[in-house]
Amino acid sequence: MKRSVFRLITIASCAALLLTFAVAQKRSKHGPSSAKVIREDPATASLAVAPAECSRMVRDLIAYVSHEKPDLTSDKAAQNRWLSEDLRKALAHRLEAYRDYAKKNPDSPEGPPANADFVGSWDYPTSFTVTGSRRYAERATVDVTFKWGPGTQYPGDTRLTSYVFVNEGGGWKLDDIYTYRGKYTEPSSLFATFSGNDYP
């Protein structure tokens, strides 16, 4: 009788142990079993402004794309001068996506990628202001506020846009353009748009 009771206790203990192990394994697949606070480490350096080269490139780029021609999407020399390798590859992908789209939709009014993509609006703004900049190691960001005046499609509108640079090959290159949500716009990343398979 004692042996039977001991055997039952042993079996029950093993079953409980296996169940506990199974539950622990199941939890580990979905994340930590208990909530944890992510520690904040102190900053290793004070916030620095972006190199002057980046702000100058933004001004030069905006001046360049303010016209339909020359077109940055086809000007290889300008692409190599201003765009990062990843953004150039993304642009090539976007052009290929447009060619596929145009073949399947010959009557579509949608045009190919163009200079306006680097401003974030088909209707060009009236003016812009460089409102700030910052640098984080090998990345830098220059913030620009675009304004639309009378005679445009968005009179009185202002939009905040960030030009993101990466230090590549010993120089700064444009790696992305981020447009923040506004009255007439949704948040968007130029790199993400160019890298997508859908067109437009």
N, C-alpha and C positions, 0 to 999 in steps of 0.2 A: 504493500500500500504506500509506504513512504517513498519507494522508488518511483512509483507511478506519479505521485504528487510532484516529486523533484523533477521528473521528466517533463511534466506539463509546464512547470515553472520555467524550466530551461528553454522549452520550445517557445513559450510566450515571450520570454526575454529576447530571444533571437529574432522573433517576428517584429517586436517593437523596435529593435535596433535597426533592422533592415528597412522598416517603414520610415524611421527618422532619417536614415541615409538617403532614401529615395526622395523624400521631401526636400532635403538639403540640396540634392543634385538638381531637382526641378527648379528650385529657386535660383541656383547659380546660373542657369541658362537665361534667366530673365533679368539679371542684375544683382546687385548686392542684397543680402538678406536683411540688412538694416540700413536706415538712412544715415548718411554721413555728411558732415559739414566740410566743404572744400575750403582749404586754408588759403588765405590771401598772403602772398609773399610781398615784401616791400619792393618797390621799383628800384632797379639797379642804377637808373639815371633819370635826370629830370627831362621832361618833355622838350624836344627840340623842334624848331621849325624846319620845314623842308628846305633842301638846298635851293639857292636862288636859280640854279639851272632848271629846276622843275617848274617854277613859276614862269620863267621865261619861255619854256617849251609850251606851256599851256597857252600863253598869249600868242605865240607863233602859230600854234596849231589852230586856234580859233580864227586867227586872221586868214589862214590857209583855207579852212573849210567854210568860210563865210561866202564863198563863191561856188558855183556849180563846177567850174573848171579852173585849174586842173583838179582831177578827182583823186582823192587819197586812196580809194579802193582799187585804182589801176596804176597809180604812180609808185612803182617799186622803190625808187630812190627815196621818196618821202616816207614810205613804210619802214624801210631799213633805218632811216634817220630817227624816227619818232616811236615806232611800235616795238614792243617786246616780241621775242620769237613766238611765244604762246599766242599773243594777240594776232600776229600775222598768220599763224596757222588757223586760228579761229575765223579770221576774215576770209581766207581761202575756202574754208568749209562753208561759210555763209554764201559765197559766190556760187559754189557748186550746188548748194541747196536751191538757190534762185534759178539756176539753169534747168534743174530738174523740174521745178515748179512751173517755169515758163513753158516747157515742152508739154506739160500736162494741162496747162491752162493758158492757151495762146491768146484768149480774149480778155484775160485779166488786166485790170488797170495797174496792178502792183508792179512797181519798178524794181530794179536791182538795188543792192546796197549803195549808198552814196555818202557824200560829205555830211549831209544832215544827220546821219546816224551818230556822228561824233559830237553833235550838239544835243541830241536827244529829242529833236522836234523837227517835223517837216516844215513847219512855219518858223522861219528864223527869228530869234529875239532881236530886239532893238539895241540892247547894250548888255554888258556884263561887268562884274566887279570881282576881283580876287579877294575873298573875304577871310581867308586864313589858310594855314598849312601846318603840317606836322610830319615828323620823321620817326620811324620805328626801325632801327637797324638798317636793313637792306630794302626797306619799303618807305615810301613817302606819299603823302596825299596833299593835294591842293584843292581847296574848296572854292567854287565859283557860284555866284548868284547871277542868273540870267534874268533880264527884265524885258517885258513886251510892252511897247508903247502904242499910241494911236495908229490906226491903219494896219494893224496886225490882226490875226485871228484870236489873240488872247490879250486884248488891251488891259493893262493894269496887273497882269499876272507876273509873279516872280517864282523862280524855281532854283532850288539848291542842288548843285551837282558836284560830285567829288571825282577828280582825276587822280587815279591811283598809279604810282610809278614803282618800278622795281629796278634795283641796281644790277645791271646785266652787262657783262663784258667790259667792265670798267666805266660804264656810263649809265645814265638814267634813261629808262624807256617806259612809255605809257603801257600799262598792263591791263587797265580796265577803266571804265567810266561808269560811275554809279549815280543814277538819278533818283532822288527821294520822292516820296508820294507828295502830290500837289493837288490843286483844284482840278486840273485837267489831265493829270498824269498818275500812273501807277508806278511803284518802285521798280527799277529795272537795272540790270547789269549788262553792259555792252558785250562783255566776254561771254556771258551766259546766252545772250541772244544770238551772237555769232556762232556759238558752239552747238546750238540746238539743231535738230533735224527738220523741224517744221518751218514752213515759210508761208505767209509772211510772218 
